[in-house]
Amino acid sequence: MKKKWILFAGIAFPVMAHAQGGTFVLNGRLGNLDAPAKAYLDRREDGKTILDSAVLHNGVFTFKGEVKAPVLCMLMVDHEGSGMPNPSTAEDKRLVYLEEGTINLVARETLEDGEITGSPINKEHGRYKKFLSPFDEQMNSLNRDFAASTEEQRKDTVFMNALGARYDKAMQEKRALMKQFIAENPNSFFSIVALKELGVHLNMDLAVLEPMYKGLSPALRNSPEGKEFAASMDRERRLVIGATAPDFTQNDVNDKPVKLSDFRGKYVLLDFWASWCGPCRAENPVVVAAFNQYREKNFTVLSVSLDRPGRKADWLAAIKKDGLEGWTHVSDLKYWSNAVAVQYGIHGVPTNFLIDPSGKIVARNLRGEKLQEKLAALLQ
């Protein structure tokens, strides 16, 4: 059984923000750290990744810039000065919203322990995080128990299944909390954030999501983020099981164009992932096992990577390290703005679509045992 409860409950996804933009100043203080310690600010705007850095002097660092609207970013500090950390595995990191005005963050030892002042949207974000804190407590307990376990325990099916059951229960309670927050806060931007995350967890089940969306205030539904979520629901209606998978062309690892329609006549698992995505990397052994078992039975995989601009080497290294060389990989290295990901309305990774030989979608988001079960039913 894979360690699916590690890395923020097993899925990675982008988040939006709203209200007015303008000039931001982010003033930070982290203990008394000095050079070579360095802070990094990683954000995405207008489909582009923007990376800033600042050296710490007596714990102090500052970022300044322009945002068209408040935007969620990843703030990271490399204490040793060894280079830009991987956002998925960085030891000291924190999600922070940038918005017009001066934002202050003061922390003693780690960014997550610090206090943010001067920012209304970060204050609301804190309220939302507090609302979800029962889930965080369960996940922290689960991760502590896993970290403290022995190798023998990790090989013990009973022990691992018990942890898995705790994970499933925690995720169920988180979904309930998000639904409650949406119902009680119809005008909060974070109701859209919660709705978007629920869309990932529920595979964009419109029967559940649409009534919640309609329960939001008219102002929130008509906000840019509300309209974007409505558009994502419209896209979802075009990607239902039984629909023809939209064709696309994207370059492979050798910069040669590949079309989805090139694979007509085979069952194809269209798999969206990224080298930086911990949950994707944890799921890759499942995909490899499925490919090896059914590759001679008219089945293959076509992987679309959401890797960042300038990070082709990371993409190729992950393919090699995870043993994924047996099938075709494509990417335009545009992160969440990957053209195919946008076309398919991808809000989180890993995400996949199983497509039959005629090009129709026959299943979605088959992870773990569900992938094996579906392929066995179709191909054995």
JOSUL-V724977 format. One record per backbone hydrogen bond with DSSP energy under -1.0 kcal/mol. CO is the residue of the C=O (numbers start at 1). NH is the residue of the N-H. Records with the same first field share a line. If there is no record, write none. Layout:
CO = NH / NH
This chain:
2 = 4
3 = 6
12 = 349
22 = 67
23 = 101
24 = 65
25 = 103
26 = 63
27 = 105
28 = 61
29 = 107
30 = 33
33 = 59
34 = 37
37 = 56
38 = 78
39 = 54
40 = 76
41 = 52
42 = 74
43 = 50
45 = 48
48 = 45
50 = 43
52 = 41
54 = 39
57 = 60
59 = 30
60 = 57
61 = 28
63 = 26
65 = 24
67 = 22
71 = 98
73 = 96
74 = 42
75 = 94
76 = 40
78 = 38
86 = 89 / 90
92 = 77
94 = 75
96 = 73
98 = 71
101 = 25
103 = 27
104 = 117
105 = 29
106 = 115
107 = 31
111 = 114
115 = 106
117 = 104
119 = 123
120 = 124
121 = 125
122 = 126
123 = 127
124 = 128
125 = 129
126 = 130
127 = 131
128 = 132
130 = 133
132 = 135 / 136
133 = 137
134 = 138
135 = 139
136 = 140
137 = 141
138 = 142
139 = 143
140 = 144
141 = 145
142 = 146
143 = 147
144 = 148
146 = 149
150 = 154
153 = 156
156 = 160
157 = 161
158 = 162
159 = 163
160 = 164
161 = 165
162 = 166
163 = 167
164 = 168
165 = 169
166 = 170
167 = 171
168 = 172
169 = 173
170 = 174
171 = 175
172 = 176
173 = 177
174 = 178
175 = 179
176 = 180
177 = 181
178 = 182
179 = 183
180 = 184
181 = 185
185 = 188
186 = 217
188 = 191
189 = 192 / 193
190 = 194
191 = 195
192 = 196
193 = 197
194 = 198
195 = 199
196 = 200
197 = 201
198 = 202
199 = 204
200 = 203
204 = 206
205 = 208 / 209
206 = 210
209 = 213
210 = 214
213 = 216
217 = 221
218 = 222
223 = 227
224 = 228
225 = 229
226 = 230
227 = 231
228 = 232
229 = 233
230 = 234
231 = 235
232 = 236
233 = 237
235 = 238
236 = 239
240 = 243
243 = 361
248 = 260
250 = 258
251 = 331
252 = 255
256 = 252
258 = 250
260 = 263
261 = 264
263 = 266
267 = 300
268 = 355
269 = 302
270 = 353
271 = 304
272 = 351
273 = 306
274 = 277
277 = 281
278 = 282
279 = 283
280 = 284
283 = 286 / 287
284 = 288
285 = 289
286 = 290
287 = 291
288 = 292
289 = 293
290 = 294
291 = 295
294 = 297
298 = 267
300 = 269
302 = 271
303 = 330
304 = 273
307 = 335
308 = 311
311 = 315
312 = 316
313 = 317
314 = 318
315 = 319
316 = 320
317 = 321
318 = 322
319 = 324
320 = 323
324 = 327
328 = 303
330 = 305
334 = 337
335 = 338
338 = 342
339 = 343
340 = 344
341 = 346
342 = 345
349 = 12
351 = 272
352 = 365
353 = 270
354 = 362 / 363
355 = 268
356 = 359
357 = 265
359 = 245
360 = 356
361 = 242
363 = 354
367 = 370
368 = 372
369 = 373
370 = 374
371 = 375
372 = 376
373 = 377
374 = 378
375 = 379
376 = 380
